[in-house]
Amino acid sequence: MTLSLHNTLTRRVEPFTPLAPPRVTLYTCGPTVWNYAHLGNFRTFLFEDLLRRYLEFSGYTVFHIMNLTDVDDRTIRAAAARGQRLEEYTAPFVDAFFEDRDYLRIRPAEVYPRATQWVPAMVALVERLLAGGVAYRGDDGSVYFAIAKFAPYGRLSRLDTRTLKAGARVASDEYTKDDPRDFAVWKKAELVDEQVGAAWDAPFGRGRPGWHLECSAMSLAELEQHFALQTLDIHAGGIDLIFPHHEDEIAQSEAATGQPFARYWVHGEFLNVRGTKMSKRFGNFLTVRDLREHGVDAAAVRLLFWQTHYRQALDFNDEALEGAQEGVKRLGELRQRLLERSETEGPHPGVLAELAERLEGEATQALDDDLGAPRAVAALFEFVRAANRELDRAQGGLGAGAGAGAAAALRVFERLMTVFDVLPAPKALAPDLVAWVEGQLVAREKARQAKDFREADRIRAALRAKGVELDDTPAGTKWRAAG
Ligand SMILES: [Zn+2]
């Protein structure tokens, strides 16, 4: 079996075949850097990480583009409120996003285009749309996309055009657009835009790009630059982006290029906190920063998320997180046992290897089926139980050949961990403990030089009592915090 993905365009799970295997081009809508991204945003980024990692596990080479929205209504308003320039205001949130990404063990994208750095490409795209007659200048000086000129509009979201019209009218009684559904691809510069440095000259008037246009321009520009292409293999994001954001991205891109914009549209569900969609609007957001400051192991967050399918809403609560933390601990313990066993027994076939082979078959079958991580994780913990039983048998000296195949089992286990990445994080030590350890090492070295081996051994024992193991190497004494 090979990988199948649910394609929002067709509402079906379809076999996945990229345009030019083994390469897969993937575009994901990145964070708007007006604030710290909340955990709901990161549920989307984590499902995209699972997608990327499983594509790589399956032998593909992924070229991942993730944009950073550093100019839009929210960043401009927030920068103005602080009396800052846009880049000055957004810089710390860009840094925070990368810190959070690394903490959550999300594999970095190949490129992170920032909207403010791609304005010439955006201007060029607007010119193309104007030249093609699918965009027009409104009386207010902004440029709008004419939805009536793009027949396939609504194909992704499948919203009835009358619904679109009625919905749009509520929010806008604008006379500057030909049709209330039309959306701005270029917004005329206002005073506040000038104040924060968010206005650019363009042949069709000074202004700034619309958010939807930013994604179209950056994805097309990166595709063109790296591969001379105009079609993405996969475009992913949260389901809240299907309409209007992704619908508008398709309209702009396809109207300009005449080519399909993305072949697979993959959307992840929301994260709920106590049954409510998590967003800043509802005030129940939990930032990744909060979790890090509370000492939560990112492996637990990852495991918790893998236990719910990406197309199902996920409820986040403390009990579920604690359960996941316990699961992470068990995985770490089993890995340690397999490691110790494989060091003593050598590469024999045996029960552990057979259990691991079954695990690999079940996990890949589940993941091939539209990233069925919950079933794969269930198979993983079934393996943990069975492998521990087998290792207990070996430890108790029960049965000839008990505990054989540990090395092969460990290889499979480690390979699956490249997809899930849910082993416990090495424990970080408090700075004062580190200082104490360093002091003890100096004292021990002095004792050894004075041939006072009793004192040296006493210090080693004192360190071990604090969970610090020593390793005397030709290059000096190394130490590490055990488990
Ligand atoms: Zn986007």
Residues whose N, C-alpha, C, O or C-beta is under 5 A from the ligand:
A	BS01	ZN	C29 C215
